[in-house]
Amino acid sequence: MGFDRFPILYESLAKGPEMAVTAKKMPTRLLTTLTRVVDSTRVSVTGTELPTGTPVDIMGTLYWVDTAGGLNAVEAGKTINIYHKVGTGAYSLVKTATTDSSSNFKTSYTLADIGMHTFYAEFPGDDKYEGCRKAAFAKSA
């Protein structure tokens, strides 16, 4: 007696429609300022004129932006690159800073040359967050 006399029953495993979702990097935003301390008080120097040799602090906070547009602190340890140029010269990387546990960063730079000093901070992004940048300037006489 052969096995070909018994029908083989196949169970059909129906498949529902495919469902998909795309994950993307979270958008980021940098808020920055140029400041210095005058008489124990931190003041903004963005757009002001300062004597050559004045140290300034480039400070800021890196946020990620949620779907409702809210700003949220990123985790500590994110690298922020600080670029600088004088006048119409080319930008060059002058400093790197790292975000702290509150998502803040700070570094100092001394205005050594006469002219318009323009800085920008850049978060290059990583495998979780998109990159972003923000500019600020100060004049040196």
Secondary structure, 3 states (H helix, E strand, C coil): CCHHHCCCCCCCCCCCCCCCCCCCCECEEEEEEEEEEECCEEEECCCCEECCCCEEEEEEEEEEECCCCCEEECCCCCEEEEEEEECCCCCEEEEEEECCCCCEEEEEEECCCCEEEEEEEEECCCCCECCEEEEEEEEEC
